[in-house]
Amino acid sequence: MQDYPLVVTSILDYAARYHAEQEVISRTVEGGTHRYTYADMHKRAQLCSLAFHKLGVRQVDLQDLGAL
């Protein structure tokens, strides 16, 4: 049994901690590819979270978005 909830932030934290230099490859809308590491993705997610916080977006607001 896990000691923490299985949520996206936990998954990103784990990936950044244990697989920091593993490359993530995703396809763009235009058809190209975008490459970065789990450490880079974790940093970008933290910056995105900080931006939402500075804009006054609360966690409950984001949860409501998921219900749409």
KEKE-3310 file (N, C-alpha, C; in steps of 0.2 Angstrom, whole numbers, plus 5000, padded with zeros to 4 digits):
npx = (5004:5002:5010:5005:4994:4989:4993:4995:5005:5013:5018:5026:5035:5041:5047:5056:5064:5070:5072:5078:5086:5081:5074:5060:5049:5038:5025:5022:5008:5010:5017:5030:5043:5046:5058:5064:5070:5064:5067:5068:5054:5048:5052:5046:5033:5032:5035:5024:5014:5017:5015:5001:4997:5001:4993:4981:4974:4966:4968:4956:4949:4956:4953:4939:4940:4944:4932:4924)
npy = (4994:5011:5026:5038:5048:5043:5053:5065:5074:5067:5057:5064:5069:5058:5053:5063:5062:5049:5046:5056:5060:5053:5053:5062:5060:5069:5072:5085:5097:5101:5090:5088:5083:5084:5085:5082:5081:5071:5078:5091:5092:5091:5103:5113:5110:5114:5128:5131:5129:5138:5150:5149:5151:5164:5170:5169:5158:5145:5128:5121:5127:5122:5108:5109:5112:5099:5092:5096)
npz = (5000:4997:5004:5000:4990:4973:4962:4949:4952:4961:4953:4944:4953:4957:4945:4942:4953:4953:4939:4933:4921:4911:4895:4889:4876:4865:4854:4843:4839:4826:4821:4823:4834:4852:4864:4880:4897:4912:4923:4918:4914:4926:4932:4923:4926:4939:4938:4930:4940:4949:4942:4940:4954:4956:4948:4955:4955:4962:4970:4970:4960:4949:4950:4948:4934:4929:4930:4920)
capx = (5000:5006:5009:5003:4989:4992:4991:5000:5011:5017:5021:5031:5040:5045:5050:5061:5069:5073:5074:5079:5090:5077:5071:5053:5048:5031:5024:5018:5002:5012:5019:5037:5044:5049:5062:5066:5070:5059:5069:5065:5047:5046:5054:5041:5027:5033:5034:5017:5010:5019:5011:4993:4996:5002:4987:4976:4970:4966:4968:4949:4947:4959:4949:4933:4941:4944:4925:4921)
capy = (5000:5018:5031:5045:5047:5042:5059:5067:5077:5062:5053:5068:5070:5051:5052:5068:5060:5043:5045:5063:5061:5049:5058:5061:5062:5070:5074:5092:5097:5102:5084:5087:5080:5089:5081:5085:5075:5071:5084:5097:5092:5093:5110:5116:5109:5118:5135:5132:5129:5145:5155:5149:5153:5171:5173:5169:5152:5140:5121:5119:5129:5117:5102:5110:5111:5092:5089:5098)
capz = (5000:4996:5009:4997:4985:4967:4958:4944:4955:4964:4948:4942:4958:4957:4939:4942:4958:4951:4932:4931:4915:4906:4890:4887:4869:4864:4847:4843:4835:4819:4818:4825:4841:4857:4868:4886:4903:4917:4927:4914:4914:4933:4933:4920:4930:4945:4935:4928:4946:4952:4938:4942:4960:4956:4945:4960:4953:4968:4968:4969:4953:4944:4951:4944:4927:4927:4930:4914)
cpx = (5004:5005:5007:4998:4992:4989:4996:5006:5016:5021:5027:5037:5045:5049:5056:5066:5073:5075:5075:5082:5086:5074:5064:5052:5041:5031:5020:5012:5004:5016:5027:5037:5047:5052:5064:5067:5065:5061:5067:5058:5044:5047:5048:5035:5027:5032:5027:5012:5011:5015:5004:4992:4997:4996:4980:4971:4971:4966:4961:4947:4950:4955:4942:4934:4941:4937:4922:4921)
cpy = (5006:5022:5038:5043:5047:5048:5061:5070:5072:5058:5057:5069:5063:5051:5057:5065:5054:5042:5052:5064:5057:5054:5056:5064:5063:5073:5081:5092:5097:5095:5083:5084:5085:5084:5085:5079:5076:5077:5090:5098:5094:5100:5115:5116:5114:5126:5136:5133:5136:5151:5155:5152:5161:5174:5173:5162:5147:5133:5119:5121:5124:5110:5103:5110:5104:5089:5091:5093)
cpz = (5000:5002:5007:4992:4978:4962:4954:4947:4958:4959:4945:4947:4958:4951:4939:4947:4956:4944:4929:4924:4909:4901:4889:4880:4867:4856:4847:4839:4827:4816:4820:4832:4846:4862:4874:4892:4908:4922:4924:4915:4921:4935:4930:4923:4936:4943:4933:4935:4949:4948:4940:4949:4960:4953:4950:4959:4959:4965:4966:4962:4948:4944:4947:4937:4925:4927:4924:4908)
residu = (MET:GLN:ASP:TYR:PRO:LEU:VAL:VAL:THR:SER:ILE:LEU:ASP:TYR:ALA:ALA:ARG:TYR:HIS:ALA:GLU:GLN:GLU:VAL:ILE:SER:ARG:THR:VAL:GLU:GLY:GLY:THR:HIS:ARG:TYR:THR:TYR:ALA:ASP:MET:HIS:LYS:ARG:ALA:GLN:LEU:CYS:SER:LEU:ALA:PHE:HIS:LYS:LEU:GLY:VAL:ARG:GLN:VAL:ASP:LEU:GLN:ASP:LEU:GLY:ALA:LEU)
# end
